[in-house]
Amino acid sequence: MNQITLYHFPMSICSMKVRLCLAELAVPYDERIVDIGLALENLEPWYVRLNPRGVVPTLCDGELVVTDSAKIMYYLADRFETGLPQEPQQRAEVGRWVDVADTFPLHAISYSRCGIPRGNELLASRLARIVENKARHPDLADTYSALYDRVSALRDASVDGEGTTAALAELDTAFSNLNAILASNPFIGSETYSIADVIWTVTLARLDMLKLGDLFSSFPLLSAYYERMVARPSFDAARICRAWVGAI
């Protein structure tokens, strides 16, 4: 048994980020699939006690529990002393680009563009299960209330056409800046592969899945970068998908 266990879902974009990070670092781990589809396993009490936000992934390193994909990537980079540049300016630049990708509302775009099968049904089912579990488990009432607010916000964002349009315009600006950066570095913000490359590889793959690859196809350096990242052995090893696989 490995010391590290990853709770994840195959098609979860944030799970893909951590799986890619683990693959690049060549870190062995045990895995436990948490079905975040209509089985709603992520909303069960045992899991929200582990991860109060009711999302995947969750990484356990022995007794230590780390949630949030970006925090997990930083933790792994520090733990295994690779994935973050030592040079301060490059390290800061990597951190900046991790933040850009991590804060971008890609989930809302995924739902609004029907990138997640039966997405509207899934959101409605999540809200109903949260209400049900809140009544059944009063000790977790505050946790489930916060979950209800978060899922409601995602539902509202998924039908906000103006918000989606603004997000795509924001993404175009980011791509222009990334294209410029890649003129002087082989990787994002650094001379060596880092967690910024992890998060942007998976982000670009998800946009590819959403049939939005044309958004970055007009940026030649970024497009070439993406193809290089897809060709890395870690891409297949981490099961990064450019098309939806399986049911929800």
N, C-alpha and C positions, 0 to 999 in steps of 0.2 A: 504493500500500500504506500502510495506517495504521500508526502507531507501536505502537499497542496491539493485542495479539492475545488473545482469550479462548478458552481450551479449556473446553468445556462439553458438557452433554447436555441436550436440550430439556426433558425432564420432571424433571430434578434440581431439587429445591427450592433448593439452595444456588446452582445456576447461575441460577435465576430471580431470586434476590436481587441478584446482580451485574448481570445483564442489566437489571433494573429501575433499579438505581443508574446504570448507564451511560445508560439512556434518559432518566432525569430530569436528568442532567447534560449531556445532548445531546453525548456524547462518541462520535465515530466509532471503530469498531474492526473488525478482521478477526476472523473466528471459525473455530474448528476444532472440529468435533463429535468428542468422545471417547465411544465407545459403552460405557457402563457396564452395559449389559444383558448378555444371555447371550453376546454377542461378547467381553465381558471385556477390552476394549481398554485400560481403565484399569489393568489389572494387567500389561500388557506392559512389558518392561524400559525401552523408550524413554520411556514415560510416568512410571514410578515414579522414574526418574532426574530427571525434571522436577518431580514432586510425590511425595515419598517416602510419603505417606499413601495414594496410589492413589485419590484422590477428585477430583471436579470441584467447583468450577471452579479453573482456574489462569489467572492473568493475567500476561502478559508485556508490559512497557513498555520497549521496546528490549531491552537486555540484562538488565534487572531482572526477576526472577521473584517474584511474590507469590502465596502460597497461603493457603487458609482464607477463606471468604466474608466473614466479619466484618472480617478484616484487610484484605481487598481493598477493602471499602467505606470503611473509614477511610482507606486509602491514596488512593483516588480523591477523597474529600472534601477531604483535605489538598492533593492534587495540583492540583485544579481550584478550590480555595478556595470550595466551596459544599457544603451538605449537613450542616454542623455549625454550630450557633449560636456566635456570638462571645461572648455573655453567659455568664460562667463557670457560674452555677447551672443555666441551661438546657442548657449543653453537658454538664455532669455528669449531668443527668437523662436526656438523650438516650443517653449512654453506659450508664447503668444499665439502660435499657429494651432497648438492643441486647443487653446481656449476658443479660437475662432470656430473651429469645427465642432467643439463640444457644446457651444452655446447656440449654434445654428438650429432653427426649429425643423429639423429634417423629419421628425416623426409626424408633425402636422401635415407636411407636404406628402408624406407616404400615404396617410389616410385620405387626404383631399384628392389625390390622383389615383385612388383605388389600388394602390400598390400592395396593400395588405388584403388578402381575400376575406370577404365578408366583414370588412373593417367596421362599418356602422353597426352591424349586429354584434360584433365583438365588444365595442365600446358600451353599447346598451347592456350587454350581458355582464360586463365588469361592474357597471354601476349598480345593477340589481343585486349581484352577489355581495358587493361591499355593504349595501344596506342590510342584507340578510345576515352577513357575518357580524356586523356591528351589533345587531340585536342579540345574536347568539353568544357573543363573547364580550360582555361589558367591560372586562379588564383591558380590552384592546380598542375601546370606543374612540379614544383620541386618535389612535393610529388609523383606524378606518375612516374617521372624519377627514383626516388629511388626505387619505387616498381618494376619497370621493371628490374632494376639491381638485386634486391633480388630474384625475381622469375626466372630470367635467370640463376643465380648461382645455384638455386635449381634444375632446369632442367639439367644443366651440371653435377651436382653432382650425379643425379639419374642414369646417364648412365656411370659413372666413376667406372668401375669394380674394379680397383686397390684401389680407395679410399674407396669403400665399404668393401673390404677385410681388409684393414688397420683398419677401424673403428671397425669391428667385433673382430679383434685381441686386440684392445684397450679395448673393452668391456669385453673380457675374463680376462684381467688383473684386471679390476675393480671388476669383480665377485669374483676373488680369494681374493682380499683385503676385500671385503664385507663379504665373508665367514669367514675370520679370525676375523673381527670385531664382528660378531654375536656370536662368541665363548664366549665373555665376556659381551655382552650387548643384551637385548631382542630386542632392536630397533637399527636403524642405527645411530651410533655415540652418543647414549644417552640412559639413563635408562628409559626414557619416550618417548611416541609417539611424533613425531615432523614433521615439514614440509619436512624433509629428507625422512621420511617414506611415506609421500604423493607422492612425486615425483618419488620415486623408485617403489612404488606399481604400479603406472600407467605405468611407463617405462617397468616393467616386464610384465604387462598385454598386452602391445602393442607388445612386443617381442613374447609373447604367440600367439597373433593374427597372427603374421607374420610366424608362425610355426618355431620359433627359440627358443622355450622353452628348447630344448635340450642343448642350450648354458649354461643354469644355472642349469640343472638337475644333472650335475655331481658335483655340490657343495651342499652337503646335508643340511648344515645349512641355506644357502640362499634359497634353495627349500622349506624347512620347514617354513622359515620366510614368503615366498610368500604365502603359503597356509594359514598361520595365518592371513595375511593381507586380503586375499580374503574372509575369514570367518568373518571379522569384519562387523557389520551392515552397516557401511558407504560405503562399496564397492558397494552394491546393491543400496543403497540410492542415491549414486552419479552417478549411471548408467555407471559404468566402464564396458567396453565391451572387451571380449576376442575373439570375432569374429565380422566381419563387419556386421552391421545392417543397412538396408535401402539402398536407391540409393545414387548416388553422384550428 
